[in-house]
Amino acid sequence: MIYTRHLRRLLTASSLILGLLTALPASALTSSVLQPDSIHSQTITDIVTSLNRDHYTNIVLNDELSGKVLDQYLDSLDPSKAFFYRSDIDEFQQYRTVIDDEINSGDLTAAYAIFNRYQQRTQERLSKLIATLENPDYKVDFNRDETILTDRETSQWPASEAEMDEFWRKRLKSALLGLKLADKPVEEAKKLLIKRYKSQLNRALQTNNEDVFQSFANALTMQFDPHTQYFSPRLSENFNINMSLSLEGIGAVLQSENDNTKVVRLVPAGPADKAGQLKPADLIVGVGQGEDGEIEDVVGWRLDEVVALIRGPKDTVVRLDIIPADGDDSQHKIIKITRNKVKLEEQAAHSKVIELEHQGKPYKLGVISIPAFYIDFAALQRGEPDYKSTTRDTARLIKELTDEGIDGLIIDLRNNGGGSLLEANELVGLFISRGPTVQIRDPQGRVNIQGDADPKVAYSGPMAVLVNRLSASASEIFAGAIQDYQRGLIVGSQTFGKGTVQTLSPLHHGQIKLTHAKFYRISGESTQHKGVIPDVTLPTLYDTDEIGESSLEGALPWDMVHEVPHQRYVNFSTILPELNKRHIERTKFNPDFLYMNAQIKRMHENKKDKELSLNEATLKAERDKSEQWLLDQENQRRAAKKLPAIKALSELDDLLEKDSQGRTISPEQEAILTETGNVLLDMIELTHNYMALKN
């Protein structure tokens, strides 16, 4: 068995869930009964009204949906099935077909009854755990051969106190063993856990009626789609901060996931992006200030509190305790990031030229990297003739590259999370004479077609668009249009699949963000859920089960509308088989592709392992084996590239180079770009040969 993402679920759930409970003796527990405020009755009906009137889907609040709301609410409160007893769940079934009636009448009895039982169970459980940790006679046998299930998604709630006690005995042992293997003496580990739980208890005790209401309201909104959310007045005020550290901070978009803080994406050219150590889907479990400040455990914290701890003055250091997303490292990892403002000019489109050899001849390819679809609306409204926008900057870069005599162009949209729809449309217009670019369907089924009316073309030569799993929204509109027009090749990995549009609407109490429209390509296909499938697929280290629209519970499905008539520039279907064949042959022995494919294979194998050893020697051996495997793979790659071997993976941080934007250059990402260039050169050759034969 090897540590995998399942270990992350176990460790974070251990600290998170335990931290929600009280460290007080049972006799001292005093649970205040939470009740809805008078405003909540009206707000829940306002939410239903807004959903029925404005949401894209026509979902009826009935007995079936009532049951789904109940299941979602229970899962959001107790995702690891670690507090409620089966008898509690059975008792809650009385609400299965009445929650819809209560919501319609503004009655929140079930919501608060369930939450108060949750508070009771968590306090009862931690009382036992704290008593165990504080008992001087408590001993743990780390030599005993036993395992713990790390993925409880399909598990049942414990049926008895004995079953619950046994479950938590193993979970507590796992938490202690994890700290012991991190070089913490057992007694110190016990104290650390008690401190962590007490700190989290103080925050949990601050839970108020508003928090319960928001949790229940979102159990309802999630039945419509995962992007539809209710924000209480407090969270409404901090919405921008909650969602992004894009001013003075590290430049990362975060979200709460089962009370964990998860990295969604990195802001292009931000401090975290430049440092190259934090990755999407990483979990932040601790935050420390300065070079040597104590790391404070943040599992179970509110998202805005975690954000506030990470943010800070420019040029100061923040240290993050993370659990990496890729499952390649069995230990927590401490990284350092120097806070800074994200400079907008560094997020602008930028270019470079790469030189490749094909069929014995040298070629120059232009590469334009577009981190986001941006436009300076304020300057535009002021009438400034030189306002910045993605399309204007890209047109200027195309002129510069064509003046250098490039043989082809690559538009790099990797990690581009979207932005201005207007800019996505206009960017397509740089490469086609005129025509439709995207279709937008509203809740009433009306389809609005947007497009490019300008016949001018900035670049008419051969091109490829490079995408990955983090290319989303506007990026998918652009890539989809280029693919539908067969104006260029799409290369890379399946895109994110974000094909919906959200609006933020005020309520009398708080506000609601809801999905009100859906994007469709001019081919009629939605970009929702499925994203854009490349013509030539390259390896990706992003786990599609963890990242992307399809990984989100309740995501709206892929579907189609009518195709819009449009021009097709090249018939790539005749050359795609040969393009893919050449790509496979070319990368079969490429060191970087061998490294990536080995990582991907290992990631999928590790996902099958759902048990974690609680034997110290076994677990340590598995961790050492995992780390040695990574080191061996890296050194095999380095040997093939005639680079000196390294003795530890930590040496890589000092060996990686920086690009002109100050970002760490990943060998894998550079290999992907180079191969995209090779695919483009193959396309140029094969298209020329096909046209010659045709004529």
PLY file of the C-alpha trace (Angstrom):
ply
format ascii 1.0
element vertex 695
property float x
property float y
property float z
element edge 694
property int vertex1
property int vertex2
end_header
0.00 0.00 0.00
1.19 3.50 -0.84
0.01 6.84 0.50
-2.46 8.32 -1.95
-5.16 10.95 -2.06
-7.20 8.62 0.17
-4.64 9.28 2.89
-5.35 12.97 2.50
-9.03 12.33 3.09
-8.19 10.35 6.19
-5.73 12.78 7.70
-7.73 15.91 6.96
-10.92 14.31 8.16
-9.16 13.20 11.36
-8.05 16.68 12.29
-11.06 18.43 10.83
-13.78 16.36 12.37
-12.10 15.96 15.71
-11.55 19.68 15.75
-15.25 20.37 15.59
-15.74 18.77 18.97
-15.21 19.92 22.51
-12.22 19.24 24.69
-14.28 19.74 27.84
-15.30 16.86 30.11
-18.76 15.48 29.40
-20.16 16.96 32.58
-19.16 20.45 31.43
-20.71 20.27 27.97
-23.37 22.88 27.45
-24.84 22.94 23.98
-26.90 25.99 23.22
-29.81 25.01 21.02
-29.55 26.84 17.71
-32.76 28.17 16.23
-33.62 30.05 13.04
-33.90 33.82 13.25
-37.14 35.38 12.08
-35.47 36.66 8.89
-34.51 33.14 7.83
-38.09 32.06 7.20
-38.55 34.76 4.58
-35.06 34.26 3.12
-35.53 30.56 2.38
-38.72 31.35 0.44
-36.91 34.20 -1.34
-34.21 31.74 -2.37
-36.81 29.34 -3.79
-38.50 32.17 -5.66
-35.18 33.28 -7.16
-34.26 29.73 -8.17
-37.64 29.10 -9.79
-37.57 32.43 -11.63
-33.95 32.78 -12.72
-32.10 29.45 -12.64
-31.28 27.80 -15.95
-32.88 24.48 -15.07
-36.55 23.90 -14.39
-36.34 21.90 -11.16
-39.46 21.32 -9.10
-39.28 21.35 -5.31
-41.12 18.11 -4.57
-40.77 14.98 -2.42
-37.97 13.60 -4.61
-35.94 16.78 -4.33
-36.74 16.91 -0.62
-34.95 13.59 -0.14
-31.94 14.82 -2.10
-31.72 17.95 0.05
-31.77 15.76 3.17
-28.99 13.53 1.84
-26.89 16.52 0.80
-27.35 18.19 4.18
-26.32 15.06 6.08
-23.32 14.57 3.81
-22.20 18.17 4.23
-22.38 17.88 8.03
-20.83 14.43 8.39
-19.01 13.54 5.14
-16.90 10.79 6.73
-19.87 9.19 8.54
-18.00 9.72 11.77
-20.51 11.28 14.18
-24.08 10.38 13.44
-25.24 6.91 14.41
-27.33 4.85 12.07
-30.21 5.35 14.47
-29.88 9.13 13.96
-30.03 8.69 10.20
-33.05 6.42 10.52
-34.76 9.02 12.71
-34.07 11.76 10.16
-35.94 9.80 7.49
-39.15 11.31 8.88
-38.07 14.51 7.13
-37.39 12.90 3.73
-40.69 13.89 2.14
-41.53 16.94 4.25
-38.49 19.18 3.80
-39.96 20.54 0.57
-43.18 21.44 2.34
-41.25 23.10 5.19
-39.13 25.13 2.76
-42.18 26.34 0.85
-43.77 27.48 4.09
-40.58 28.99 5.49
-40.36 26.35 8.23
-36.79 25.33 9.18
-37.60 22.87 11.93
-35.89 19.90 10.28
-32.76 21.86 9.37
-32.09 23.01 12.91
-33.15 19.75 14.56
-30.62 17.82 12.48
-27.85 20.34 13.13
-28.44 20.37 16.87
-28.19 16.56 16.93
-24.94 16.87 15.00
-23.57 19.28 17.60
-24.60 16.86 20.35
-22.91 13.86 18.71
-19.68 15.69 17.97
-19.38 16.94 21.53
-20.07 13.48 22.92
-17.44 11.91 20.71
-14.64 14.38 21.35
-15.20 14.13 25.08
-14.14 10.51 24.85
-11.22 11.27 22.57
-9.84 14.08 24.69
-10.23 11.96 27.81
-8.28 9.23 26.05
-5.47 11.56 25.00
-5.19 13.08 28.47
-5.15 9.69 30.19
-1.50 9.05 31.25
-2.10 5.30 30.90
-3.18 5.61 27.25
-0.78 3.64 25.07
-0.83 2.86 21.37
0.62 -0.30 19.87
2.26 0.84 16.65
3.55 -2.68 16.00
0.10 -4.19 15.64
-0.80 -5.25 12.12
-4.07 -3.55 11.25
-5.41 -1.17 8.64
-7.96 1.58 8.37
-10.29 2.28 5.48
-9.33 5.62 3.95
-12.32 6.19 1.70
-15.63 5.98 3.55
-17.82 7.20 0.73
-19.62 3.87 0.51
-19.44 3.09 4.25
-22.43 3.07 6.56
-22.88 5.12 9.71
-21.86 3.13 12.83
-24.71 1.07 14.26
-23.51 1.01 17.87
-21.30 2.85 20.31
-18.83 -0.04 20.22
-18.57 0.22 16.44
-18.10 3.99 16.72
-15.44 3.56 19.43
-13.49 1.11 17.30
-13.66 3.39 14.28
-12.27 6.31 16.29
-9.65 4.16 18.01
-8.10 3.51 14.62
-8.55 7.09 13.46
-6.85 8.47 16.55
-4.03 5.95 16.17
-3.61 7.01 12.54
-3.36 10.69 13.52
-0.72 9.89 16.15
1.21 7.62 13.80
1.27 10.32 11.13
2.79 12.77 13.60
5.22 10.14 14.91
6.50 9.50 11.40
6.92 13.27 11.07
9.46 13.00 13.91
7.11 14.06 16.70
7.50 12.14 19.99
4.25 10.47 20.97
3.71 12.66 24.03
4.33 15.78 21.95
1.94 14.46 19.31
-0.75 13.99 21.95
-0.32 17.57 23.14
-0.39 18.85 19.57
-3.67 17.05 18.87
-5.26 18.35 22.07
-4.16 21.88 21.20
-5.51 21.52 17.70
-8.88 20.25 18.89
-9.25 22.95 21.50
-8.42 25.65 18.98
-10.95 24.29 16.53
-13.51 23.90 19.29
-13.33 27.63 20.02
-14.21 28.29 16.41
-16.91 25.63 16.30
-18.53 27.10 19.39
-18.90 30.33 17.45
-21.31 28.59 15.09
-24.49 30.63 15.06
-27.98 30.49 13.65
-26.80 32.21 10.45
-24.18 29.54 9.82
-26.74 26.76 10.15
-29.09 28.54 7.78
-26.40 29.04 5.15
-25.39 25.37 5.35
-28.97 24.20 4.89
-29.72 26.75 2.17
-26.74 25.50 0.18
-27.89 21.90 0.56
-30.91 23.16 -1.37
-29.07 25.26 -3.98
-26.63 22.43 -4.74
-29.54 20.40 -6.09
-29.69 22.89 -8.96
-25.96 22.85 -9.76
-22.64 23.22 -7.91
-22.13 26.85 -8.95
-25.39 28.01 -7.39
-24.81 29.23 -3.84
-26.39 31.31 -1.12
-24.18 33.82 0.70
-25.11 35.20 4.09
-24.68 38.95 4.62
-21.27 38.40 6.26
-19.97 36.22 3.46
-21.49 38.52 0.86
-19.31 41.34 2.15
-16.19 39.19 1.87
-17.11 37.36 -1.34
-14.16 38.53 -3.41
-11.69 37.84 -0.63
-13.18 34.43 0.02
-12.79 33.39 -3.59
-9.38 34.82 -4.47
-6.17 36.04 -2.93
-5.46 38.22 -5.91
-4.35 41.49 -4.34
-1.71 41.31 -1.64
-1.33 37.65 -0.90
-0.14 34.54 -2.71
-2.36 34.69 -5.79
-4.47 31.56 -5.41
-8.17 30.88 -5.80
-9.39 28.78 -2.88
-12.57 27.01 -1.94
-13.94 25.05 0.99
-14.45 21.36 0.39
-15.76 19.32 3.30
-14.30 21.97 5.60
-10.88 21.67 3.97
-9.20 24.54 2.14
-8.53 23.42 -1.40
-6.55 25.20 -4.10
-8.76 25.63 -7.17
-6.28 27.42 -9.40
-3.36 29.81 -9.28
-3.63 33.40 -10.43
-1.32 33.74 -13.47
1.94 35.53 -12.62
1.00 35.59 -8.94
3.50 34.73 -6.18
2.30 31.11 -5.87
2.38 30.64 -9.64
5.92 31.98 -9.84
7.14 29.88 -6.92
5.96 26.74 -8.67
5.35 24.67 -5.53
1.61 25.05 -4.90
-0.65 23.15 -7.32
-4.38 22.98 -8.03
-6.19 20.46 -5.79
-3.52 20.77 -3.07
-4.98 21.05 0.42
-3.73 23.77 2.78
-3.80 22.36 6.31
-1.56 24.83 8.13
-0.36 28.44 7.84
2.72 30.02 9.45
3.94 33.61 9.43
7.50 34.52 8.48
10.52 32.29 8.10
10.07 30.48 11.40
6.64 31.34 12.82
4.63 28.49 14.28
2.45 26.67 11.78
-1.18 27.09 12.81
-3.52 24.24 11.95
-6.41 25.52 9.78
-8.36 22.34 9.12
-12.00 23.06 9.85
-11.58 26.84 9.68
-13.89 29.09 7.73
-12.58 29.93 4.28
-12.47 33.65 4.97
-10.43 33.03 8.15
-7.90 30.94 6.24
-7.70 33.63 3.56
-7.13 36.32 6.20
-4.28 34.28 7.67
-2.62 33.78 4.29
-2.98 37.38 3.17
-0.50 39.92 4.43
1.79 42.83 3.57
3.87 42.78 0.43
7.34 41.18 0.69
6.49 39.19 3.83
6.78 35.41 3.92
3.95 32.98 4.54
4.61 29.28 5.08
1.98 26.74 4.08
1.63 23.18 5.29
0.12 21.38 2.31
-0.92 17.87 1.35
-0.02 17.62 -2.36
-2.74 16.74 -4.85
-0.76 14.30 -6.97
-0.36 11.65 -4.30
3.37 11.46 -5.03
4.46 12.56 -1.58
3.40 10.64 1.48
4.18 13.48 3.87
2.92 16.96 4.49
5.06 19.50 2.71
6.02 22.94 4.02
6.44 25.58 1.31
7.39 29.25 1.51
5.83 32.00 -0.59
6.70 35.69 -0.50
3.54 37.75 -0.61
3.21 40.33 -3.34
0.68 42.14 -5.44
-0.32 40.38 -8.62
0.82 42.76 -11.32
-1.79 43.05 -14.03
0.84 43.64 -16.68
2.35 40.25 -15.86
-1.02 38.63 -16.54
-1.11 40.07 -20.05
-0.54 37.98 -23.16
3.14 37.50 -23.94
5.09 35.78 -26.66
8.28 33.94 -27.51
9.77 32.02 -30.43
10.80 28.38 -30.25
13.06 26.81 -32.88
12.51 23.20 -33.92
13.86 20.93 -36.62
11.49 18.97 -38.86
12.48 16.66 -41.66
16.01 18.04 -41.44
14.94 21.68 -41.80
14.87 24.43 -39.13
11.56 26.12 -38.28
10.53 29.02 -36.09
7.22 28.86 -34.26
5.62 31.74 -32.43
4.05 31.04 -29.04
1.54 33.45 -27.51
0.65 32.62 -23.92
-2.67 34.03 -22.78
-3.16 33.65 -18.99
-6.66 35.20 -18.95
-9.23 36.94 -21.13
-9.00 40.51 -19.88
-10.14 43.97 -20.90
-9.73 47.35 -19.23
-13.39 48.35 -19.23
-12.70 51.57 -17.33
-10.23 52.80 -19.97
-12.62 51.69 -22.73
-15.47 53.68 -21.18
-13.22 56.72 -20.85
-12.62 56.53 -24.59
-8.89 55.87 -24.31
-7.71 54.62 -27.71
-4.93 52.40 -26.30
-6.89 50.50 -23.64
-5.52 47.05 -22.84
-7.32 43.90 -23.86
-6.45 40.32 -24.72
-7.33 40.77 -28.38
-5.39 44.01 -28.81
-2.31 42.60 -27.10
-2.50 39.37 -29.09
-2.86 41.25 -32.40
0.24 43.28 -31.56
2.20 40.13 -30.66
1.09 38.43 -33.89
2.46 41.38 -35.87
5.78 41.15 -34.03
6.02 37.39 -34.58
5.11 37.52 -38.26
7.74 40.21 -38.72
10.23 37.66 -37.34
9.14 35.22 -40.03
7.48 32.49 -37.99
6.34 29.32 -39.76
3.39 28.65 -37.45
1.68 29.91 -34.34
0.75 28.29 -31.00
-1.85 29.93 -28.77
-1.09 28.64 -25.27
-4.25 28.63 -23.11
-2.99 26.28 -20.40
-4.29 27.25 -16.95
-6.41 30.03 -18.46
-9.55 30.04 -16.33
-11.49 32.38 -18.63
-12.62 35.97 -18.23
-14.31 38.31 -20.68
-16.71 36.65 -23.14
-16.34 39.70 -25.38
-12.61 39.09 -25.61
-13.04 35.40 -26.38
-15.28 36.35 -29.32
-12.93 39.02 -30.60
-9.91 36.76 -30.25
-11.55 34.19 -32.51
-12.07 37.07 -34.96
-8.30 37.50 -35.32
-8.16 34.13 -37.09
-11.40 33.96 -39.12
-12.81 36.39 -41.65
-16.21 36.59 -39.98
-18.88 34.32 -38.53
-20.52 33.01 -35.35
-18.35 32.10 -32.36
-20.63 30.95 -29.53
-24.26 30.30 -28.66
-25.82 31.21 -25.31
-29.06 29.62 -24.16
-31.22 31.18 -21.42
-33.69 29.51 -19.01
-36.53 30.01 -21.48
-34.66 28.09 -24.16
-33.89 31.15 -26.26
-30.54 30.93 -28.02
-28.48 34.04 -28.66
-25.72 33.71 -31.25
-22.64 35.88 -30.86
-19.85 36.21 -33.35
-17.28 38.21 -35.24
-18.50 40.70 -37.84
-15.07 42.10 -38.75
-13.68 40.58 -41.99
-10.10 41.54 -41.05
-7.77 38.67 -40.14
-4.61 39.20 -38.10
-3.12 35.78 -38.85
-4.02 33.34 -41.60
-1.16 30.86 -41.23
-1.09 27.41 -39.61
-1.85 27.35 -35.91
-2.44 25.16 -32.88
-4.20 25.88 -29.60
-2.66 24.28 -26.52
-5.07 23.54 -23.65
-5.14 21.57 -20.42
-7.59 20.63 -17.67
-7.45 24.14 -16.20
-8.42 25.82 -19.48
-11.98 26.88 -18.72
-14.95 29.01 -19.72
-13.80 31.66 -22.25
-10.78 29.48 -23.10
-13.15 26.68 -24.05
-15.25 29.02 -26.16
-12.16 30.08 -28.12
-10.73 26.56 -28.46
-14.13 25.16 -29.43
-14.65 27.78 -32.13
-11.18 27.24 -33.61
-11.86 23.49 -33.65
-15.33 23.88 -35.19
-13.97 26.12 -37.94
-11.05 23.69 -38.31
-8.95 26.81 -38.32
-6.28 25.17 -36.18
-5.46 22.04 -34.24
-6.43 21.66 -30.58
-3.62 19.95 -28.68
-3.27 19.00 -25.03
-5.74 17.47 -22.58
-9.49 17.63 -22.05
-10.48 21.08 -20.82
-12.32 21.93 -17.59
-15.90 21.77 -18.86
-17.22 25.02 -17.39
-19.99 25.88 -19.82
-22.38 27.83 -17.60
-22.89 31.50 -16.78
-23.58 32.79 -13.26
-25.06 36.01 -11.95
-25.03 37.42 -8.44
-28.44 38.66 -7.26
-29.16 40.52 -4.02
-31.75 39.22 -1.59
-33.30 41.11 1.30
-30.94 39.04 3.50
-27.68 38.07 1.75
-27.38 37.25 -1.91
-27.54 34.31 -4.28
-25.20 33.32 -7.08
-27.05 31.22 -9.60
-26.59 29.71 -13.02
-28.78 31.45 -15.58
-27.35 30.47 -18.97
-25.33 27.85 -20.79
-22.66 28.09 -23.49
-22.82 26.09 -26.72
-20.33 25.83 -29.53
-21.34 26.73 -33.06
-21.34 22.97 -33.77
-24.23 22.82 -31.29
-22.24 20.96 -28.64
-22.12 22.28 -25.12
-18.77 22.97 -23.49
-20.44 22.06 -20.19
-19.21 18.97 -18.35
-17.33 17.50 -21.31
-15.19 20.51 -22.20
-13.21 20.51 -25.44
-11.61 17.23 -26.51
-8.24 17.85 -28.25
-7.47 16.61 -31.74
-4.16 15.32 -30.40
-4.15 14.33 -26.74
-1.06 14.81 -24.59
-0.48 13.47 -21.06
-1.84 15.35 -18.06
-0.89 15.06 -14.41
-4.24 16.52 -13.36
-6.66 13.92 -12.01
-9.96 14.47 -13.80
-11.76 12.87 -10.84
-10.47 15.71 -8.66
-10.30 18.69 -11.04
-12.85 19.82 -13.61
-16.58 20.28 -13.96
-17.22 16.54 -14.19
-15.68 16.13 -10.72
-18.33 18.42 -9.18
-21.40 16.76 -7.74
-24.57 17.86 -9.46
-22.84 19.48 -12.46
-25.24 20.21 -15.30
-24.99 17.65 -18.11
-23.57 17.92 -21.59
-26.16 18.40 -24.31
-26.64 20.04 -27.70
-28.57 22.72 -29.54
-28.81 23.24 -33.29
-25.60 23.78 -35.23
-24.99 27.24 -36.67
-23.81 27.26 -40.30
-20.15 28.15 -40.44
-17.12 27.89 -42.67
-14.50 25.13 -42.39
-10.98 26.11 -43.31
-9.15 22.76 -43.43
-10.34 19.16 -43.36
-8.16 17.82 -40.55
-10.03 14.50 -40.40
-7.90 13.11 -43.22
-4.61 13.74 -41.41
-5.52 13.23 -37.75
-4.75 9.47 -37.71
-1.24 10.12 -39.04
-0.73 13.08 -36.69
-1.57 10.94 -33.67
0.54 8.05 -34.93
3.58 10.31 -35.33
2.99 11.85 -31.90
2.95 8.42 -30.25
6.08 7.28 -32.06
7.94 10.50 -31.30
7.20 10.47 -27.58
7.59 6.73 -27.03
11.12 7.18 -25.71
11.04 10.85 -24.77
12.37 11.13 -21.18
9.84 13.73 -20.08
6.90 11.84 -21.57
8.12 8.58 -20.05
8.25 10.38 -16.70
4.74 11.80 -17.08
3.23 8.52 -18.23
4.83 6.69 -15.31
3.38 9.27 -12.92
-0.08 8.94 -14.45
0.00 5.15 -14.29
1.08 5.26 -10.66
-1.64 7.79 -9.82
-4.34 5.49 -11.19
-2.88 2.46 -9.42
-2.72 4.31 -6.11
-6.38 5.31 -6.36
-7.31 1.63 -6.10
-5.66 1.36 -2.69
-8.34 2.16 -0.12
-6.63 0.93 3.03
-3.85 2.45 5.13
-1.56 0.44 7.36
-1.48 1.35 11.04
1.74 -0.59 11.59
4.61 1.87 11.98
7.26 -0.23 10.28
4.97 -1.10 7.38
3.78 2.46 6.87
7.30 3.86 7.04
8.51 1.29 4.53
5.67 2.21 2.16
6.44 5.89 2.50
10.16 5.35 1.91
9.36 3.17 -1.09
7.13 5.87 -2.51
9.78 8.56 -2.09
12.46 6.32 -3.58
10.24 5.60 -6.57
9.90 9.31 -7.24
13.62 9.86 -6.90
14.39 6.94 -9.22
11.97 8.23 -11.85
13.50 11.69 -11.71
17.04 10.35 -12.00
16.08 8.09 -14.90
14.80 11.15 -16.70
17.90 13.15 -15.82
20.19 10.36 -17.03
18.35 10.18 -20.36
18.76 13.96 -20.73
22.43 13.74 -19.72
21.88 15.73 -16.52
23.58 14.95 -13.19
21.67 12.78 -10.73
20.22 14.20 -7.53
20.29 12.64 -4.07
17.01 14.11 -2.83
13.89 15.55 -4.47
14.34 18.74 -2.47
17.35 19.57 -4.68
15.01 20.18 -7.62
13.77 23.46 -6.16
17.19 25.01 -6.70
17.76 23.44 -10.11
14.61 24.57 -11.93
14.94 27.68 -14.09
12.66 30.75 -14.27
11.03 32.19 -17.36
10.86 35.86 -18.35
7.76 36.29 -16.16
9.57 34.94 -13.11
7.65 31.65 -13.14
9.32 28.34 -12.42
9.82 26.38 -15.64
8.43 22.87 -15.36
10.25 20.30 -17.54
6.95 18.54 -18.15
5.21 21.73 -19.33
8.12 22.61 -21.61
8.02 19.11 -23.07
4.29 19.53 -23.75
4.94 22.84 -25.54
7.75 21.37 -27.64
5.61 18.40 -28.65
2.77 20.77 -29.59
5.25 22.48 -31.89
6.20 19.14 -33.42
2.53 18.28 -33.95
2.00 21.66 -35.64
4.94 21.04 -37.98
3.54 17.60 -38.83
0.21 19.28 -39.58
1.88 21.79 -41.89
3.66 19.04 -43.79
0.69 16.67 -44.05
-1.74 19.43 -45.03
0.66 20.61 -47.75
1.00 17.05 -49.07
-2.77 16.50 -48.99
-3.46 19.73 -50.87
-0.77 18.87 -53.43
-2.36 15.48 -54.08
-5.82 17.01 -54.23
-4.72 19.52 -56.83
0 1
1 2
2 3
3 4
4 5
5 6
6 7
7 8
8 9
9 10
10 11
11 12
12 13
13 14
14 15
15 16
16 17
17 18
18 19
19 20
20 21
21 22
22 23
23 24
24 25
25 26
26 27
27 28
28 29
29 30
30 31
31 32
32 33
33 34
34 35
35 36
36 37
37 38
38 39
39 40
40 41
41 42
42 43
43 44
44 45
45 46
46 47
47 48
48 49
49 50
50 51
51 52
52 53
53 54
54 55
55 56
56 57
57 58
58 59
59 60
60 61
61 62
62 63
63 64
64 65
65 66
66 67
67 68
68 69
69 70
70 71
71 72
72 73
73 74
74 75
75 76
76 77
77 78
78 79
79 80
80 81
81 82
82 83
83 84
84 85
85 86
86 87
87 88
88 89
89 90
90 91
91 92
92 93
93 94
94 95
95 96
96 97
97 98
98 99
99 100
100 101
101 102
102 103
103 104
104 105
105 106
106 107
107 108
108 109
109 110
110 111
111 112
112 113
113 114
114 115
115 116
116 117
117 118
118 119
119 120
120 121
121 122
122 123
123 124
124 125
125 126
126 127
127 128
128 129
129 130
130 131
131 132
132 133
133 134
134 135
135 136
136 137
137 138
138 139
139 140
140 141
141 142
142 143
143 144
144 145
145 146
146 147
147 148
148 149
149 150
150 151
151 152
152 153
153 154
154 155
155 156
156 157
157 158
158 159
159 160
160 161
161 162
162 163
163 164
164 165
165 166
166 167
167 168
168 169
169 170
170 171
171 172
172 173
173 174
174 175
175 176
176 177
177 178
178 179
179 180
180 181
181 182
182 183
183 184
184 185
185 186
186 187
187 188
188 189
189 190
190 191
191 192
192 193
193 194
194 195
195 196
196 197
197 198
198 199
199 200
200 201
201 202
202 203
203 204
204 205
205 206
206 207
207 208
208 209
209 210
210 211
211 212
212 213
213 214
214 215
215 216
216 217
217 218
218 219
219 220
220 221
221 222
222 223
223 224
224 225
225 226
226 227
227 228
228 229
229 230
230 231
231 232
232 233
233 234
234 235
235 236
236 237
237 238
238 239
239 240
240 241
241 242
242 243
243 244
244 245
245 246
246 247
247 248
248 249
249 250
250 251
251 252
252 253
253 254
254 255
255 256
256 257
257 258
258 259
259 260
260 261
261 262
262 263
263 264
264 265
265 266
266 267
267 268
268 269
269 270
270 271
271 272
272 273
273 274
274 275
275 276
276 277
277 278
278 279
279 280
280 281
281 282
282 283
283 284
284 285
285 286
286 287
287 288
288 289
289 290
290 291
291 292
292 293
293 294
294 295
295 296
296 297
297 298
298 299
299 300
300 301
301 302
302 303
303 304
304 305
305 306
306 307
307 308
308 309
309 310
310 311
311 312
312 313
313 314
314 315
315 316
316 317
317 318
318 319
319 320
320 321
321 322
322 323
323 324
324 325
325 326
326 327
327 328
328 329
329 330
330 331
331 332
332 333
333 334
334 335
335 336
336 337
337 338
338 339
339 340
340 341
341 342
342 343
343 344
344 345
345 346
346 347
347 348
348 349
349 350
350 351
351 352
352 353
353 354
354 355
355 356
356 357
357 358
358 359
359 360
360 361
361 362
362 363
363 364
364 365
365 366
366 367
367 368
368 369
369 370
370 371
371 372
372 373
373 374
374 375
375 376
376 377
377 378
378 379
379 380
380 381
381 382
382 383
383 384
384 385
385 386
386 387
387 388
388 389
389 390
390 391
391 392
392 393
393 394
394 395
395 396
396 397
397 398
398 399
399 400
400 401
401 402
402 403
403 404
404 405
405 406
406 407
407 408
408 409
409 410
410 411
411 412
412 413
413 414
414 415
415 416
416 417
417 418
418 419
419 420
420 421
421 422
422 423
423 424
424 425
425 426
426 427
427 428
428 429
429 430
430 431
431 432
432 433
433 434
434 435
435 436
436 437
437 438
438 439
439 440
440 441
441 442
442 443
443 444
444 445
445 446
446 447
447 448
448 449
449 450
450 451
451 452
452 453
453 454
454 455
455 456
456 457
457 458
458 459
459 460
460 461
461 462
462 463
463 464
464 465
465 466
466 467
467 468
468 469
469 470
470 471
471 472
472 473
473 474
474 475
475 476
476 477
477 478
478 479
479 480
480 481
481 482
482 483
483 484
484 485
485 486
486 487
487 488
488 489
489 490
490 491
491 492
492 493
493 494
494 495
495 496
496 497
497 498
498 499
499 500
500 501
501 502
502 503
503 504
504 505
505 506
506 507
507 508
508 509
509 510
510 511
511 512
512 513
513 514
514 515
515 516
516 517
517 518
518 519
519 520
520 521
521 522
522 523
523 524
524 525
525 526
526 527
527 528
528 529
529 530
530 531
531 532
532 533
533 534
534 535
535 536
536 537
537 538
538 539
539 540
540 541
541 542
542 543
543 544
544 545
545 546
546 547
547 548
548 549
549 550
550 551
551 552
552 553
553 554
554 555
555 556
556 557
557 558
558 559
559 560
560 561
561 562
562 563
563 564
564 565
565 566
566 567
567 568
568 569
569 570
570 571
571 572
572 573
573 574
574 575
575 576
576 577
577 578
578 579
579 580
580 581
581 582
582 583
583 584
584 585
585 586
586 587
587 588
588 589
589 590
590 591
591 592
592 593
593 594
594 595
595 596
596 597
597 598
598 599
599 600
600 601
601 602
602 603
603 604
604 605
605 606
606 607
607 608
608 609
609 610
610 611
611 612
612 613
613 614
614 615
615 616
616 617
617 618
618 619
619 620
620 621
621 622
622 623
623 624
624 625
625 626
626 627
627 628
628 629
629 630
630 631
631 632
632 633
633 634
634 635
635 636
636 637
637 638
638 639
639 640
640 641
641 642
642 643
643 644
644 645
645 646
646 647
647 648
648 649
649 650
650 651
651 652
652 653
653 654
654 655
655 656
656 657
657 658
658 659
659 660
660 661
661 662
662 663
663 664
664 665
665 666
666 667
667 668
668 669
669 670
670 671
671 672
672 673
673 674
674 675
675 676
676 677
677 678
678 679
679 680
680 681
681 682
682 683
683 684
684 685
685 686
686 687
687 688
688 689
689 690
690 691
691 692
692 693
693 694
